[in-house]
Amino acid sequence: HCIFGGDGCYIVHPSDTAPTLVALDASFRLVSRRGDRTVPAESFFVLPADDVQRETVLQPGELLAEVLLPPPGRNVNSTYRKVRARGTWDFALAGVAAVLEMGDGRVDSARLVLSGVAPIPWRAVEAQACVADARPMPYNGYKVDLVRGVVQETLESLA
């Protein structure tokens, strides 16, 4: 169950790819008979509180035709890490996609997107406060420490 974004529905988004695409600032080209449109990956997924019957902004008759990735910056380090209960193909209990742009031995910009903890890929705006708004249930509070740990390990691995 989620610790972020739960509002009457506490599912978690199961994808490893989606958080990575959000962290990489990807966009999706959607096509239909009505025409094409491009949607940022960060705006593609829909919270159950906004519409419990939809997981994405895809309209009837629309297809995701292309994933568009901006060219990486010169000093970009990125990775995806997840913690899971079983083997490689298991869903993330918690994970983080991290894209850091480095300059002169410091982080100039960072995009951290959490997985396994929200109904959508969840953007962590501040690494130090990545779990500040968490609302765990009585039996999934362990995810708060899990997120804190995986974010810390990930940032240390990229530094």
DSSP file with accessible surface (Angstrom, degrees, kcal/mol):
  #  RESIDUE AA STRUCTURE BP1 BP2  ACC     N-H-->O    O-->H-N    N-H-->O    O-->H-N    TCO  KAPPA ALPHA  PHI   PSI    X-CA   Y-CA   Z-CA
    1    1 A H              0   0  108      0, 0.0    10,-0.2     0, 0.0   136,-0.1   0.000 360.0 360.0 360.0 155.8    0.0    0.0    0.0
    2    2 A C        -     0   0    1      8,-1.9   116,-0.2     1,-0.1   135,-0.2  -0.276 360.0-166.5 -78.4 158.9    1.1    3.6   -0.6
    3    3 A I  S    S+     0   0    3    114,-2.5   132,-3.4     1,-0.2     2,-0.3   0.346  80.5  48.7-116.9  -5.1    2.5    6.1    1.8
    4    4 A F  S    S+     0   0    6    113,-1.8    -1,-0.2   130,-0.2     3,-0.1  -0.989 112.6  11.8-130.6 145.4    2.0    9.0   -0.6
    5    5 A G  S    S+     0   0   19     -2,-0.3     2,-0.4     1,-0.2    44,-0.3   0.536  77.7 147.6  73.1   7.1   -1.0   10.1   -2.6
    6    6 A G        +     0   0    2      4,-0.1    -1,-0.2   129,-0.1     4,-0.2  -0.618   6.4 153.6 -78.4 129.1   -3.5    7.8   -0.9
    7    7 A D  S    S-     0   0  108      2,-0.9     3,-0.1    -2,-0.4    -1,-0.0  -0.561  85.1 -33.4-154.6  79.1   -7.0    9.3   -0.7
    8    8 A G  S    S+     0   0   70     -2,-0.1     2,-0.4     2,-0.0    -2,-0.1   0.226 136.3  64.1  88.0 -15.3   -9.6    6.5   -0.6
    9    9 A C        -     0   0   33     -4,-0.1    -2,-0.9     2,-0.1    40,-0.1  -0.958  59.0-175.1-142.7 120.8   -7.4    4.3   -2.8
   10   10 A Y        +     0   0   83     -2,-0.4    -8,-1.9    -4,-0.2    -4,-0.1  -0.081  32.5 137.2-115.1  34.8   -4.0    3.1   -1.6
   11   11 A I        -     0   0   78    -10,-0.2     2,-0.4     1,-0.0   109,-0.1  -0.261  44.6-135.0 -71.2 163.7   -2.6    1.3   -4.6
   12   12 A V        -     0   0   45    107,-0.1    -2,-0.0   -10,-0.1   103,-0.0  -0.961  20.8-113.6-119.5 143.6    1.1    1.6   -5.6
   13   13 A H        -     0   0   24    105,-3.3   103,-0.9    -2,-0.4   105,-0.2  -0.612  26.3-154.9 -71.8 125.6    2.2    2.1   -9.2
   14   14 A P        +     0   0   61      0, 0.0    78,-0.3     0, 0.0    -1,-0.1   0.552  51.5 113.5 -85.6  -4.4    4.1   -1.1  -10.0
   15   15 A S        -     0   0   32      1,-0.1   101,-0.2    76,-0.1    -2,-0.1  -0.375  40.7-175.1 -77.7 142.9    6.4    0.3  -12.8
   16   16 A D  S  > S+     0   0   50     -2,-0.1     4,-1.0     2,-0.1    -1,-0.1   0.694  90.3  53.2 -93.2 -29.3   10.2    0.6  -12.6
   17   17 A T  H  > S+     0   0   92      2,-0.2     4,-2.5     1,-0.2     5,-0.2   0.899  99.4  59.9 -73.9 -42.4   10.3    2.3  -16.0
   18   18 A A  H  > S+     0   0    7      1,-0.2     4,-2.4     2,-0.2     5,-0.2   0.919 104.7  47.5 -58.6 -47.8    7.8    5.1  -15.3
   19   19 A P  H  > S+     0   0    1      0, 0.0     4,-2.6     0, 0.0    -1,-0.2   0.904 112.2  52.0 -60.9 -36.0    9.7    6.7  -12.4
   20   20 A T  H  X S+     0   0   42     -4,-1.0     4,-2.2     2,-0.2    -2,-0.2   0.925 109.2  48.6 -65.1 -43.5   12.8    6.6  -14.5
   21   21 A L  H  <>S+     0   0   28     -4,-2.5     5,-2.6     2,-0.2    -1,-0.2   0.895 111.9  49.5 -65.1 -38.0   11.1    8.3  -17.4
   22   22 A V  H ><5S+     0   0    3     -4,-2.4     3,-1.6    -5,-0.2    -2,-0.2   0.944 111.3  49.3 -64.4 -44.8    9.7   11.0  -15.1
   23   23 A A  H 3<5S+     0   0    1     -4,-2.6    -2,-0.2     1,-0.3    -1,-0.2   0.868 108.6  53.0 -62.7 -34.9   13.2   11.5  -13.5
   24   24 A L  T 3<5S-     0   0   60     -4,-2.2    -1,-0.3    -5,-0.2    -2,-0.2   0.428 114.5-119.4 -80.2   1.8   14.7   11.8  -17.0
   25   25 A D  T < 5 +     0   0   80     -3,-1.6    -3,-0.2    -4,-0.2    -2,-0.1   0.855  52.4 172.5  62.6  38.5   12.2   14.5  -17.9
   26   26 A A      < -     0   0    1     -5,-2.6    15,-2.8    -6,-0.1    16,-0.4  -0.251  20.8-150.0 -72.0 163.2   10.7   12.5  -20.7
   27   27 A S  E     -AB  40  68A  33     41,-2.4    41,-3.4    13,-0.3     2,-0.5  -0.928   8.1-135.1-128.6 158.1    7.6   13.4  -22.7
   28   28 A F  E     -AB  39  67A   7     11,-3.1    11,-2.5    -2,-0.3     2,-0.7  -0.959   7.1-144.0-117.8 130.1    5.1   11.1  -24.4
   29   29 A R  E     -AB  38  66A  73     37,-2.9    36,-2.8    -2,-0.5    37,-1.3  -0.835  20.9-164.4 -91.9 119.5    3.7   11.6  -27.9
   30   30 A L  E     -AB  37  64A   0      7,-3.5     7,-2.3    -2,-0.7     2,-0.3  -0.876   4.4-165.5-106.2 136.5    0.1   10.5  -27.9
   31   31 A V  E     +AB  36  63A  33     32,-2.6    32,-2.5    -2,-0.4     2,-0.3  -0.921  17.8 147.3-125.6 149.8   -1.7   10.0  -31.2
   32   32 A S  E >   -A   35   0A  23      3,-0.9     3,-1.5    -2,-0.3    30,-0.1  -0.940  62.9 -86.1-159.5 177.9   -5.3    9.6  -32.2
   33   33 A R  T 3  S+     0   0  259     -2,-0.3     3,-0.1    28,-0.3    29,-0.1   0.759 126.2  60.3 -64.0 -23.1   -7.6   10.3  -35.1
   34   34 A R  T 3  S-     0   0  166      1,-0.3    -1,-0.3    27,-0.1     2,-0.2   0.587 121.1 -95.1 -79.0 -13.7   -8.1   13.8  -33.6
   35   35 A G  E <   -A   32   0A  33     -3,-1.5    -3,-0.9     2,-0.0    -1,-0.3  -0.758  46.4 -56.0 129.9-174.0   -4.4   14.5  -33.9
   36   36 A D  E     +A   31   0A  99     -2,-0.2     2,-0.3    -5,-0.2    -5,-0.2  -0.728  41.0 178.0-104.1 154.1   -1.2   14.3  -31.9
   37   37 A R  E     -A   30   0A  88     -7,-2.3    -7,-3.5    -2,-0.3     2,-0.5  -0.980  20.3-137.3-150.2 154.9   -0.3   15.8  -28.5
   38   38 A T  E     -A   29   0A  81     -2,-0.3    -9,-0.2    -9,-0.2    -2,-0.0  -0.957  18.8-173.4-116.7 131.9    2.8   15.7  -26.3
   39   39 A V  E     -A   28   0A  13    -11,-2.5   -11,-3.1    -2,-0.5     5,-0.1  -0.986  28.7-115.8-125.8 130.5    2.5   15.3  -22.5
   40   40 A P  E >>  -A   27   0A  61      0, 0.0     3,-1.6     0, 0.0     4,-0.6  -0.396  26.9-123.8 -60.1 140.5    5.3   15.5  -20.0
   41   41 A A  H >> S+     0   0    1    -15,-2.8     3,-1.2     1,-0.3     4,-0.7   0.868 111.7  61.1 -55.1 -35.9    5.8   12.1  -18.3
   42   42 A E  H 34 S+     0   0   86    -16,-0.4    -1,-0.3     1,-0.3     3,-0.1   0.781 110.0  40.8 -64.5 -23.9    5.3   13.8  -14.9
   43   43 A S  H <4 S+     0   0   71     -3,-1.6    -1,-0.3     1,-0.1    -2,-0.2   0.408  96.4  82.1-101.7   0.4    1.8   14.9  -16.0
   44   44 A F  H << S+     0   0   11     -3,-1.2    13,-1.8    -4,-0.6    14,-0.3   0.829  77.7  72.6 -76.9 -32.5    0.8   11.6  -17.7
   45   45 A F  B  < S-C   56   0B  29     -4,-0.7     2,-0.5    11,-0.2    11,-0.3  -0.612  70.4-145.3 -93.6 145.5   -0.2    9.6  -14.6
   46   46 A V        -     0   0   20      9,-2.3    -2,-0.0    -2,-0.2    -3,-0.0  -0.919  10.5-131.0-116.2 128.8   -3.4   10.3  -12.7
   47   47 A L    >>  -     0   0   36     -2,-0.5     4,-1.9     1,-0.1     3,-1.4  -0.490  22.4-122.7 -70.2 145.3   -4.0   10.0   -8.9
   48   48 A P  T 34 S+     0   0   15      0, 0.0     4,-0.3     0, 0.0    -1,-0.1   0.833 112.8  62.6 -57.7 -31.2   -7.0    8.1   -7.8
   49   49 A A  T 34 S+     0   0   49    -44,-0.3     3,-0.2     1,-0.2   -43,-0.0   0.811 107.3  43.9 -64.4 -27.0   -8.2   11.2   -5.9
   50   50 A D  T <4 S-     0   0  124     -3,-1.4    -1,-0.2     1,-0.2     2,-0.2   0.835 142.2 -10.5 -85.2 -37.2   -8.4   13.0   -9.3
   51   51 A D    ><  -     0   0   52     -4,-1.9     3,-1.6     3,-0.2    -1,-0.2  -0.628  56.3-165.4-164.1 102.8  -10.1   10.1  -11.2
   52   52 A V  T 3  S+     0   0  105      1,-0.3    -3,-0.1    -4,-0.3    -1,-0.0   0.653  90.0  57.6 -68.9 -13.3  -10.4    6.7   -9.6
   53   53 A Q  T 3  S+     0   0  176     -5,-0.1     2,-0.4     1,-0.0    -1,-0.3   0.484 103.5  56.5 -96.3  -3.2  -11.3    5.2  -13.0
   54   54 A R    <   -     0   0   84     -3,-1.6    -3,-0.2    -7,-0.1    -4,-0.1  -0.976  46.8-174.8-132.2 144.3   -8.1    6.3  -14.9
   55   55 A E  S    S+     0   0  123     -2,-0.4    -9,-2.3     1,-0.1     2,-0.3   0.567  78.6  26.6-105.0 -17.2   -4.4    5.8  -14.3
   56   56 A T  B    S-C   45   0B  32    -11,-0.3   -11,-0.2     2,-0.2   -12,-0.1  -0.863  80.6-109.3-137.0 174.0   -3.2    8.0  -17.2
   57   57 A V        +     0   0   30    -13,-1.8   -12,-0.1    -2,-0.3   -13,-0.1   0.391  69.7 133.7 -87.4   4.1   -4.4   11.0  -19.2
   58   58 A L        -     0   0   53    -14,-0.3    -2,-0.2     1,-0.1    -3,-0.1  -0.316  47.5-145.0 -56.4 132.4   -4.9    8.9  -22.3
   59   59 A Q    >   -     0   0   80      1,-0.1     3,-2.4     4,-0.0    -1,-0.1  -0.590  36.9 -74.3 -92.9 160.3   -8.2    9.7  -23.9
   60   60 A P  T 3  S+     0   0  109      0, 0.0    -1,-0.1     0, 0.0     3,-0.1  -0.299 123.3  18.7 -54.2 131.8  -10.4    7.0  -25.6
   61   61 A G  T 3  S+     0   0   65      1,-0.3     2,-0.3   -29,-0.1   -28,-0.3   0.393  98.0 124.0  85.8  -1.1   -8.8    6.2  -29.0
   62   62 A E    <   -     0   0   17     -3,-2.4     2,-0.4   -30,-0.1    -1,-0.3  -0.686  40.4-165.5 -93.8 146.5   -5.4    7.6  -28.0
   63   63 A L  E     -B   31   0A 120    -32,-2.5   -32,-2.6    -2,-0.3     2,-0.8  -0.964  27.6-119.5-126.4 145.8   -2.2    5.6  -28.1
   64   64 A L  E     +B   30   0A  72     -2,-0.4   -34,-0.2   -34,-0.2     3,-0.1  -0.765  40.7 169.7 -80.8 112.6    1.2    6.2  -26.7
   65   65 A A  E     +     0   0A  49    -36,-2.8     2,-0.3    -2,-0.8   -35,-0.2   0.724  53.9  14.2-100.9 -25.7    3.3    6.3  -29.9
   66   66 A E  E     -B   29   0A  84    -37,-1.3   -37,-2.9     2,-0.0     2,-0.5  -0.993  53.5-142.7-157.3 141.1    6.6    7.7  -28.8
   67   67 A V  E     -B   28   0A  66     -2,-0.3     2,-0.5   -39,-0.2   -39,-0.2  -0.943  24.4-157.5-103.9 124.3    8.8    8.3  -25.7
   68   68 A L  E     -B   27   0A  59    -41,-3.4   -41,-2.4    -2,-0.5    -2,-0.0  -0.913   8.2-171.2-108.8 122.6   10.8   11.5  -26.1
   69   69 A L        -     0   0   98     -2,-0.5   -43,-0.1   -43,-0.2   -44,-0.1  -0.944  20.8-129.2-113.4 129.9   13.9   12.0  -24.0
   70   70 A P        -     0   0   62      0, 0.0     3,-0.1     0, 0.0   -44,-0.0  -0.406  41.6 -91.0 -68.9 153.9   15.8   15.2  -23.9
   71   71 A P        -     0   0  119      0, 0.0     2,-0.0     0, 0.0     0, 0.0  -0.401  49.7-107.1 -64.0 141.7   19.6   14.9  -24.5
   72   72 A P        -     0   0  109      0, 0.0   -48,-0.0     0, 0.0    -3,-0.0  -0.365  33.6-109.8 -68.9 150.4   21.5   14.4  -21.3
   73   73 A G    >   -     0   0   33      1,-0.1     3,-0.8    -3,-0.1     0, 0.0  -0.175  33.8-100.5 -68.5 173.5   23.5   17.3  -19.9
   74   74 A R  T 3  S+     0   0  234      1,-0.3     2,-0.1    27,-0.0    -1,-0.1   0.860 117.1  32.9 -67.7 -37.9   27.3   17.1  -19.9
   75   75 A N  T 3  S+     0   0   94     27,-0.1    27,-3.0     2,-0.0     2,-0.4  -0.358  84.2 143.8-118.9  53.6   27.7   16.1  -16.3
   76   76 A V  E <   -D  101   0C  38     -3,-0.8     2,-0.4    25,-0.2    25,-0.2  -0.804  25.4-173.9 -99.9 131.8   24.7   14.0  -15.6
   77   77 A N  E     +D  100   0C  68     23,-2.8    23,-3.3    -2,-0.4     2,-0.3  -0.977  14.5 170.9-117.5 137.2   24.7   10.9  -13.4
   78   78 A S  E     +D   99   0C  69     -2,-0.4     2,-0.3    21,-0.2    21,-0.2  -0.983   8.1 157.9-146.2 157.4   21.6    8.7  -13.1
   79   79 A T  E     -D   98   0C  50     19,-2.0    19,-2.7    -2,-0.3     2,-0.4  -0.970  27.3-136.1-165.0 165.5   20.5    5.4  -11.7
   80   80 A Y  E     +D   97   0C  55     -2,-0.3     2,-0.4    17,-0.2    17,-0.2  -0.996  24.1 177.9-131.3 129.9   17.4    3.5  -10.6
   81   81 A R  E     -D   96   0C  84     15,-2.3    15,-2.6    -2,-0.4     2,-0.3  -0.987   1.8-177.8-130.1 143.1   17.5    1.4   -7.4
   82   82 A K  E     -D   95   0C  37     -2,-0.4     2,-0.5    13,-0.3    13,-0.3  -0.988  20.5-142.5-139.9 152.3   14.7   -0.6   -5.8
   83   83 A V  E     +D   94   0C  47     11,-3.4    10,-3.4    -2,-0.3    11,-1.3  -0.938  30.3 173.9-108.7 131.5   14.2   -2.6   -2.7
   84   84 A R        -     0   0   90     -2,-0.5     8,-0.1     8,-0.2     4,-0.0  -0.937  38.5-129.0-138.3 160.9   12.1   -5.8   -3.1
   85   85 A A  S    S+     0   0   71      6,-0.4     2,-0.1    -2,-0.3    -1,-0.1   0.819  89.8  11.2 -79.5 -33.1   11.1   -8.7   -1.1
   86   86 A R  S    S-     0   0  185      1,-0.3    -2,-0.2     5,-0.2     4,-0.0  -0.127 102.5 -28.8-122.7-140.9   12.0  -11.4   -3.6
   87   87 A G  S >  S-     0   0   46     -2,-0.1     3,-1.9     2,-0.1    -1,-0.3   0.168  75.2 -72.1 -75.9-170.3   13.9  -11.8   -6.8
   88   88 A T  T 3  S+     0   0   89      1,-0.3    -1,-0.1    -4,-0.0    -2,-0.0   0.807 124.9  53.1 -54.5 -38.4   14.6   -9.5   -9.7
   89   89 A W  T 3  S+     0   0  246      2,-0.0    -1,-0.3    -5,-0.0     2,-0.1   0.367  83.8 112.7 -88.9   9.6   11.2   -9.5  -11.2
   90   90 A D  S <  S-     0   0   22     -3,-1.9     3,-0.1     1,-0.1     2,-0.1  -0.450  75.0-101.4 -79.3 153.5    9.4   -8.5   -8.0
   91   91 A F        -     0   0  134     -2,-0.1    -6,-0.4     1,-0.1     2,-0.2  -0.376  46.2 -96.0 -67.4 153.4    7.6   -5.1   -7.6
   92   92 A A        -     0   0    9    -78,-0.3    -8,-0.2     1,-0.2     3,-0.2  -0.504  22.1-163.8 -72.3 132.3    9.5   -2.5   -5.7
   93   93 A L  S    S-     0   0   48    -10,-3.4     2,-0.3     1,-0.4    -9,-0.2   0.813  88.9 -15.4 -73.5 -36.5    8.6   -2.1   -2.0
   94   94 A A  E    S+D   83   0C   0    -11,-1.3   -11,-3.4    52,-0.1    -1,-0.4  -0.934  78.3 163.2-161.2 145.1   10.4    1.2   -2.4
   95   95 A G  E     -DE  82 115C   0     20,-1.6    20,-2.1    -2,-0.3     2,-0.4  -0.969  19.7-146.0-156.3 169.4   12.7    2.6   -5.1
   96   96 A V  E     -DE  81 114C   0    -15,-2.6   -15,-2.3    -2,-0.3     2,-0.5  -0.986   5.1-156.0-147.1 133.1   14.1    5.8   -6.5
   97   97 A A  E     -DE  80 113C   1     16,-2.9    16,-2.5    -2,-0.4     2,-0.4  -0.946  26.3-170.3-100.4 126.4   15.1    7.0   -9.9
   98   98 A A  E     -DE  79 112C   1    -19,-2.7   -19,-2.0    -2,-0.5     2,-0.4  -0.980  18.6-179.0-127.0 133.1   17.7    9.7   -9.6
   99   99 A V  E     -DE  78 111C  22     12,-2.0    12,-2.1    -2,-0.4     2,-0.4  -0.975  13.6-176.9-129.1 113.6   19.1   12.1  -12.2
  100  100 A L  E     -DE  77 110C   4    -23,-3.3   -23,-2.8    -2,-0.4     2,-0.6  -0.944  17.6-153.8-115.5 132.9   21.8   14.5  -10.9
  101  101 A E  E     -DE  76 109C  80      8,-2.8     7,-3.0    -2,-0.4     8,-1.4  -0.935  23.4-158.1-103.5 120.4   23.5   17.2  -12.8
  102  102 A M  E     + E   0 107C  34    -27,-3.0     2,-0.3    -2,-0.6     5,-0.2  -0.691  18.0 171.2-102.4 151.5   26.9   17.8  -11.3
  103  103 A G  E >   - E   0 106C  12      3,-2.7     3,-1.4    -2,-0.3    -2,-0.0  -0.884  67.5 -11.5-160.0 127.0   29.2   20.8  -11.5
  104  104 A D  T 3  S-     0   0  154     -2,-0.3     3,-0.1     1,-0.3    -2,-0.0   0.887 127.7 -51.1  52.1  43.3   32.4   21.7   -9.6
  105  105 A G  T 3  S+     0   0   83      1,-0.2     2,-0.3    54,-0.0    -1,-0.3   0.651 122.0  91.1  74.5  14.9   32.0   18.9   -7.2
  106  106 A R  E <  S-E  103   0C 136     -3,-1.4    -3,-2.7    53,-0.0     2,-0.6  -0.915  82.8-100.6-135.7 165.5   28.4   19.8   -6.2
  107  107 A V  E     -E  102   0C  72     -2,-0.3    -5,-0.2    -5,-0.2     3,-0.1  -0.774  30.1-178.4 -88.3 117.7   24.9   18.9   -7.3
  108  108 A D  E    S-     0   0C  82     -7,-3.0     2,-0.3    -2,-0.6    -6,-0.2   0.834  71.7  -2.5 -83.6 -36.8   23.5   21.7   -9.5
  109  109 A S  E     -E  101   0C  59     -8,-1.4    -8,-2.8     2,-0.0     2,-0.3  -0.989  64.2-166.8-153.0 153.6   20.1   20.0  -10.0
  110  110 A A  E     -E  100   0C  45     -2,-0.3     2,-0.4   -10,-0.2   -10,-0.2  -0.999   9.5-165.4-144.2 141.5   18.5   16.8   -9.0
  111  111 A R  E     -E   99   0C  45    -12,-2.1   -12,-2.0    -2,-0.3     2,-0.5  -0.976  14.7-179.0-126.8 115.3   15.3   14.9  -10.0
  112  112 A L  E     -EF  98 124C   5     12,-0.6    12,-2.6    -2,-0.4     2,-0.4  -0.970   2.1-177.4-116.9 127.5   14.3   12.2   -7.6
  113  113 A V  E     -EF  97 123C   0    -16,-2.5   -16,-2.9    -2,-0.5    10,-0.3  -0.991  15.7-143.6-129.4 124.6   11.2   10.1   -8.4
  114  114 A L  E     -EF  96 122C   0      8,-3.6     8,-2.0    -2,-0.4     2,-0.3  -0.558  12.1-163.0 -89.3 149.4   10.0    7.4   -6.0
  115  115 A S  E     +E   95   0C   4    -20,-2.1   -20,-1.6    -2,-0.2   -99,-0.1  -0.894  66.2  26.7-126.3 157.5    8.5    4.0   -6.9
  116  116 A G  S    S+     0   0    4   -103,-0.9    -1,-0.1    -2,-0.3  -100,-0.0   0.551 105.5  77.3  74.5   8.7    6.5    1.5   -4.9
  117  117 A V  S    S+     0   0    0      3,-0.2  -114,-2.5     1,-0.2  -113,-1.8   0.401  91.1  33.2-130.7   0.2    5.2    4.1   -2.6
  118  118 A A  S    S-     0   0    2   -116,-0.2  -105,-3.3  -105,-0.2    -2,-0.3  -0.974  80.2-106.0-152.5 163.0    2.4    6.0   -4.4
  119  119 A P  S    S+     0   0    8      0, 0.0   -73,-0.1     0, 0.0  -107,-0.1   0.620 109.3  28.7 -69.5 -11.7   -0.3    5.4   -7.0
  120  120 A I  S    S-     0   0   28   -107,-0.1     2,-0.3  -109,-0.1  -107,-0.2  -0.902 112.4 -72.7-134.9 165.0    1.8    7.3   -9.5
  121  121 A P        -     0   0   11      0, 0.0     2,-0.7     0, 0.0    -6,-0.2  -0.505  61.1-137.9 -57.6 124.4    5.6    7.8   -9.9
  122  122 A W  E     -F  114   0C  63     -8,-2.0    -8,-3.6    -2,-0.3     2,-0.4  -0.807   5.7-141.3-103.4 115.8    6.1   10.2   -6.9
  123  123 A R  E     -F  113   0C  69     -2,-0.7     2,-0.8   -10,-0.3   -10,-0.2  -0.572   7.8-152.9 -75.6 121.5    8.4   13.2   -7.3
  124  124 A A  E     -F  112   0C   8    -12,-2.6   -12,-0.6    -2,-0.4     3,-0.1  -0.877   8.9-169.7 -93.7 107.9   10.5   13.9   -4.2
  125  125 A V  S    S+     0   0  126     -2,-0.8     2,-0.5     1,-0.2    -1,-0.2   0.874  73.4  33.1 -72.1 -36.3   11.1   17.6   -4.4
  126  126 A E        -     0   0  127      3,-0.1     3,-0.4     1,-0.1    -1,-0.2  -0.974  65.5-154.9-125.0 123.2   13.7   17.7   -1.6
  127  127 A A  S >  S+     0   0   34     -2,-0.5     3,-1.3     1,-0.2    -1,-0.1   0.900  97.1  52.4 -61.2 -41.6   16.0   14.8   -0.9
  128  128 A Q  T 3  S+     0   0  188      1,-0.3    -1,-0.2     2,-0.1     3,-0.2   0.809 120.1  34.4 -65.8 -29.0   16.5   15.7    2.8
  129  129 A A  T >  S+     0   0   43     -3,-0.4     3,-1.7     1,-0.1     4,-0.4  -0.072  76.6 133.7-115.2  34.9   12.7   15.8    3.3
  130  130 A C  T <  S+     0   0   12     -3,-1.3    -1,-0.1     1,-0.3     3,-0.1   0.713  81.9  32.8 -63.7 -20.2   11.8   13.0    0.9
  131  131 A V  T >  S+     0   0   15     -3,-0.2     3,-1.7    -4,-0.1    -1,-0.3   0.254  83.8 110.2-117.5  13.2    9.4   11.4    3.4
  132  132 A A  T <  S+     0   0   70     -3,-1.7    -2,-0.1     1,-0.3    -1,-0.1   0.846  85.9  39.9 -59.4 -35.7    8.2   14.5    5.2
  133  133 A D  T 3  S+     0   0  136     -4,-0.4    -1,-0.3    -3,-0.1    -2,-0.1   0.254  85.2 134.2 -99.1  13.4    4.7   14.2    3.8
  134  134 A A    <   -     0   0   20     -3,-1.7  -130,-0.2  -130,-0.1    -3,-0.1  -0.340  35.6-168.8 -64.8 141.6    4.4   10.4    4.1
  135  135 A R        -     0   0  147   -132,-3.4  -129,-0.1    -2,-0.0    -1,-0.1  -0.677  15.4-174.7-129.5  76.4    1.2    9.1    5.5
  136  136 A P        -     0   0   55      0, 0.0  -133,-0.1     0, 0.0     5,-0.1  -0.311  21.4-124.7 -72.1 157.2    1.8    5.4    6.2
  137  137 A M    >   -     0   0   40   -135,-0.2     3,-1.3  -136,-0.1     4,-0.5  -0.446  40.4 -91.3 -86.9 171.7   -0.9    3.0    7.4
  138  138 A P  T 3  S+     0   0  134      0, 0.0     3,-0.3     0, 0.0    -1,-0.0   0.818 124.9  39.6 -57.4 -30.0   -0.3    1.0   10.6
  139  139 A Y  T 3  S+     0   0  138      1,-0.2     3,-0.1     2,-0.1     0, 0.0   0.387 114.4  48.9-106.0   3.6    1.3   -2.0    8.8
  140  140 A N    X   +     0   0    3     -3,-1.3     3,-1.9     1,-0.1     4,-0.3   0.196  67.5 113.8-126.7  21.8    3.4   -0.2    6.1
  141  141 A G  T >>  +     0   0   31     -4,-0.5     3,-1.5     1,-0.3     4,-0.7   0.755  64.3  76.2 -61.0 -23.9    5.3    2.3    8.2
  142  142 A Y  H 3> S+     0   0  115      1,-0.3     4,-2.1     2,-0.2    -1,-0.3   0.777  81.0  70.8 -58.1 -24.4    8.5    0.5    7.4
  143  143 A K  H <> S+     0   0    7     -3,-1.9     4,-2.9     1,-0.2    -1,-0.3   0.808  87.7  63.1 -66.1 -26.8    8.3    2.1    3.9
  144  144 A V  H <> S+     0   0   24     -3,-1.5     4,-2.3    -4,-0.3    -1,-0.2   0.967 109.8  37.9 -61.7 -51.9    9.2    5.5    5.4
  145  145 A D  H  X S+     0   0  104     -4,-0.7     4,-2.7     2,-0.2    -2,-0.2   0.872 114.7  56.6 -67.0 -34.5   12.6    4.2    6.6
  146  146 A L  H  X S+     0   0   44     -4,-2.1     4,-2.7     2,-0.2     5,-0.2   0.936 109.4  45.0 -62.6 -45.2   13.0    2.2    3.5
  147  147 A V  H  X S+     0   0    0     -4,-2.9     4,-2.6     2,-0.2     5,-0.3   0.943 112.3  51.5 -63.4 -47.5   12.5    5.2    1.3
  148  148 A R  H  X S+     0   0  114     -4,-2.3     4,-2.2    -5,-0.2    -2,-0.2   0.931 114.1  44.9 -55.6 -44.7   14.9    7.3    3.4
  149  149 A G  H  X S+     0   0   28     -4,-2.7     4,-2.8     2,-0.2     5,-0.2   0.916 112.6  48.1 -68.4 -44.5   17.5    4.6    3.1
  150  150 A V  H  X S+     0   0    4     -4,-2.7     4,-2.2     2,-0.2    -1,-0.2   0.884 112.8  49.8 -68.2 -34.2   17.2    3.9   -0.6
  151  151 A V  H  X S+     0   0    5     -4,-2.6     4,-2.7    -5,-0.2     5,-0.2   0.951 112.7  47.1 -66.1 -45.9   17.4    7.6   -1.4
  152  152 A Q  H  X S+     0   0  110     -4,-2.2     4,-2.5    -5,-0.3     5,-0.2   0.946 114.0  46.6 -61.1 -48.1   20.5    8.1    0.8
  153  153 A E  H  X S+     0   0   99     -4,-2.8     4,-2.0     1,-0.2    -1,-0.2   0.897 113.2  50.4 -60.8 -40.6   22.3    5.0   -0.7
  154  154 A T  H  X S+     0   0    1     -4,-2.2     4,-1.4    -5,-0.2    -2,-0.2   0.934 111.5  46.2 -65.1 -47.9   21.4    6.2   -4.2
  155  155 A L  H  X S+     0   0   44     -4,-2.7     4,-1.2     1,-0.2     3,-0.3   0.913 112.4  51.0 -63.2 -39.8   22.7    9.7   -3.7
  156  156 A E  H  < S+     0   0  122     -4,-2.5     3,-0.3    -5,-0.2    -1,-0.2   0.883 107.8  53.5 -64.3 -36.8   25.9    8.5   -2.1
  157  157 A S  H  < S+     0   0   66     -4,-2.0    -1,-0.2     1,-0.2    -2,-0.2   0.796 112.4  44.3 -68.5 -27.3   26.4    6.1   -5.1
  158  158 A L  H  <        0   0   19     -4,-1.4    -1,-0.2    -3,-0.3    -2,-0.2   0.632 360.0 360.0 -89.2 -17.5   26.1    9.0   -7.5
  159  159 A A     <        0   0  104     -4,-1.2   -53,-0.0    -3,-0.3    -3,-0.0  -0.263 360.0 360.0 -70.6 360.0   28.3   11.4   -5.6
